[in-house]
Amino acid sequence: MSSEKKERSFVIDAIILCVITLVLGGILAGVYTMTKGTIAQRQADTDSKACEKVIASVDGATVADAGDDAVAQANDFLTKHILNSSKEVEEEQSESYSKHGNGTTVKKLQVTGSDAGYVYIADAKKGYGGSISFVLGVYNGTVTGIEITSQSETAGLGANCESDSFKNKFALDKGLQYPSSDEIPMFYKAGTTPKDEKGQIEAMSGATVTSRAIANAVKGILYYDKELRGAE
């Protein structure tokens, strides 16, 4: 085959590949557009059910809208505060709470129509397999429960964050609150003595990374919740 024919053949092949790529790209875009609404609705339903579960232990509790700017205010706070420190900064730094977690929705927790806390829909950013989405209820500074709504952790290890044995660490009767000192981590490893019984959870065996990711995100939320309540 002459060089001219080879060159023409390469051009034709390139054009065919471009056409195939454009067609496949169009198909994928179309599928995404068609399914985007359904996926969003399913996630909204999942979050709504999770909100109901995390407040179920509080008699007469309901969830209400907290306003359009509620989540923006929460994330601004997380950006300007440092993990395991009372230090406040002007902008996000490597150890800002926002590097460990961020809120996607904030709702009010109400009891018989009166504001009594908040329900936070959030992401823990530093899981072993990526972000871990969860819903956390907080009633007058005490955690009412947690529900994991999305995770990609290792099966049999970090994925156990969805198990009752892990979620029960956040049950209302455990009295989990923000630690008594900013410097205290919100988790401890099995076999060690917790420094703050009401402000710490025990990490899952073999899944410290997952436990740390969730605990750090929760700590940031509780720190913000503490500020909202004006607590010491």
HUJOJO-V482391 format. One record per backbone hydrogen bond with DSSP energy under -0.5 kcal/mol. CO is the residue of the C=O (numbers start at 1). NH is the residue of the N-H. E is the energy in kcal/mol with one decimal. If there is no record, write none. Layout:
[[CO;NH;E] [CO;NH;E]]
//
This chain:
[[2;6;-2.4] [3;7;-2.4] [4;8;-2.1] [5;9;-2.4] [6;10;-2.4] [7;11;-2.0] [8;12;-2.3] [9;13;-2.6] [10;14;-2.5] [11;15;-2.3] [12;16;-2.5] [13;17;-2.5] [14;18;-2.2] [15;19;-2.4] [16;20;-2.6] [17;21;-2.6] [18;22;-2.5] [19;23;-2.6] [20;24;-2.9] [21;25;-2.6] [22;26;-2.2] [23;27;-2.3] [24;28;-2.7] [25;29;-2.4] [26;30;-2.2] [27;31;-2.6] [28;32;-2.6] [29;33;-2.4] [30;34;-2.3] [31;35;-2.2] [32;36;-2.0] [33;37;-0.6] [35;39;-2.8] [36;40;-2.4] [37;41;-2.2] [38;42;-2.4] [39;43;-2.3] [40;44;-2.2] [41;45;-2.3] [42;46;-2.4] [43;47;-2.7] [44;48;-2.3] [45;49;-2.3] [46;50;-2.2] [47;51;-2.4] [48;52;-1.8] [49;53;-1.9] [50;54;-2.3] [51;55;-0.9] [53;56;-0.9] [55;58;-2.0] [57;59;-0.7] [58;61;-1.9] [60;112;-1.6] [62;110;-2.8] [64;108;-2.8] [67;70;-1.2] [69;73;-2.2] [70;74;-1.9] [71;75;-2.5] [72;76;-2.0] [73;77;-1.9] [74;78;-2.1] [75;79;-1.9] [76;80;-1.3] [78;81;-0.8] [78;97;-0.7] [78;98;-1.6] [80;89;-2.4] [81;97;-2.6] [82;85;-1.3] [87;82;-1.6] [93;96;-1.8] [95;83;-2.9] [96;99;-2.1] [97;100;-1.7] [97;101;-1.7] [100;125;-2.1] [100;126;-0.6] [102;123;-2.5] [105;121;-2.9] [106;66;-0.8] [107;119;-2.8] [108;64;-2.2] [108;110;-0.6] [109;116;-3.2] [109;117;-1.0] [110;62;-2.7] [110;112;-0.5] [111;114;-1.9] [114;111;-2.7] [116;140;-1.8] [117;109;-2.5] [118;138;-2.7] [119;107;-2.8] [119;121;-0.5] [120;122;-0.6] [120;136;-2.7] [121;104;-3.5] [121;105;-1.9] [122;134;-2.7] [123;102;-1.7] [123;125;-0.6] [124;127;-0.5] [124;132;-2.6] [127;130;-0.9] [130;127;-1.0] [131;133;-0.5] [132;124;-3.2] [133;149;-2.0] [133;150;-1.4] [134;122;-2.7] [135;147;-2.1] [136;120;-3.1] [137;144;-2.5] [137;145;-0.8] [138;118;-1.9] [138;140;-0.6] [139;142;-1.8] [142;139;-3.4] [144;172;-1.0] [145;137;-2.1] [147;135;-2.5] [147;149;-0.6] [150;133;-2.4] [154;157;-2.0] [154;159;-2.5] [157;160;-1.8] [158;161;-1.9] [159;162;-1.7] [160;163;-1.9] [163;167;-2.5] [164;168;-2.6] [166;169;-1.7] [167;170;-1.9] [168;171;-1.4] [171;174;-1.9] [171;176;-0.5] [172;175;-1.6] [176;143;-2.9] [181;184;-1.3] [186;201;-1.9] [188;203;-3.2] [189;192;-1.8] [192;194;-0.6] [196;199;-1.3] [197;200;-0.5] [198;177;-2.9] [201;188;-2.0] [204;207;-1.9] [207;211;-2.3] [208;212;-3.2] [209;213;-2.4] [210;214;-2.3] [211;215;-2.7] [212;216;-2.8] [213;217;-1.8] [214;218;-2.7] [215;219;-2.6] [216;220;-2.0] [217;221;-1.8] [218;222;-2.8] [219;223;-2.3] [220;224;-2.2] [221;225;-2.9] [222;226;-2.3] [223;227;-1.7] [224;228;-2.2] [225;229;-1.8] [226;230;-0.7] [226;231;-2.2] [227;230;-0.7]]
//
